[in-house]
């Protein structure tokens, strides 16, 4: 059976369009071909079917182990230069399930919430340096916050030579691999040639080698001097055992730590940058958030933020309108199946398109508009709203990322009054393997503290009590 129709341009041109402007590429294909269309991307320019219909996505993403579909890690090879061969993203079958099981505990429940104060303290230390009246690009400080959080939570590192080296190397690697030329190297591996430290690929490899040395040194020190009182994620992963009683190897630890460093820092920084843009583009959103924060204890309890409905709605709408990850991980058809009006034979590669799914008019009326209220008015299924993917490949750090967003935003909004430095519209652009805002510039108008909010709460409480006493008299 033929695959669904798609653009007829040469495969190399499709790859170029996908790298330069994936948003227009996807939108144009959707307008021309609908919910399902076939594109040619990747190393061998194999046909890949992009699907954005929620009912079809539910079938695809919930049947990884049913014999209908596989979610093979080798199709995620574009991540391998960063993450290595043992990352949970690149594993398949039993090995993938084993690694997910070992990695899940630190990102849920009390262990996750135990990092709340760390996130709050790091945010406070970064925003302390922002000067009133001086415009600044928000992305860099958001990267600093999320990087320090991930280093503190994952490695338990807060300062020192190794901390600073890891920070400088990883930031440099990600920055250099974020432009279109570098992305071309990832999508077309034949271009991955080391012509020395002056060449893009050579420079990347040397930074990666230095970063690997630092990570392996940290692992070796932990093995030589175990400290059971530590609660960072590296310590937890080193003590974890699979069903056979086997620990993770040094290579597995390295690759999973790189996965957490790369996927858990830059992506959250992007989401925070977008959130601060939308919150200050619409002052009524900011005011409603501040009103919601007034009901919290002071100093703000990070765990209490999980239950704030409007803060959750703002974070969800931020992740909906321009999701950081544009696609789900690919699935391979194993048994003939009909989806969205098309029949697929074994071997067909299917990719859920998060970006287009989040823009379906029937699901999200006026999808181009930022409307947090839509997440208060109804609950969306995991296949209508899937910024972290779904099924067996859903992001392990989803709960941690959402928690971090809420803590950072509440801290910034409660302590600073900000405004956009320019009315210039902000558009999504490709940044490495993900999307990001073109530029968000803010300016600090004035500083206030949680103490002032506490005082306001006290005054309101006193007025309320006095009113009640008057009524009773």
Secondary structure, DSSP 8 states (H G I E B T S, - for coil): --------S-HHHHHHHHHH-HHHHHHHHHHHHTTEEEEEETTTTEEEEEE--HHHHHHHHT-TTSSSEE--GGGGGGGHHHH-SSSTTT--HHHHHHHHHHHHGGGSHHHHHTTHHHHHHHHHHHHTT--BT--EEHHHHHHHHHHHHHIIIII---SSHHHHHHHHHHHHHHHHTSSHHHHHHHH-GGG-----TTSHHHHHHHHHHHHHHHHHHHHHHHHHT--TT--SHHHHHHH---TTS----HHHHHHHHHHHHHHTTHHHHHHHHHHHHHHHHSHHHHHHHHHHHTTS-SS--GGGGGG-HHHHHHHHHHHHHT-SS-B---EEE-S-EEETTEEE-TT-EEEEBHHHHTT-TTTSSSTTS--TTHHHH----TTTS-TT--GGGS-TTHHHHHHHHHHHHHHHHHHEEEEES------EEEETTEEEES--EEEEEEE--HHHHHHHHHHHHHHHHHHHHHHH-
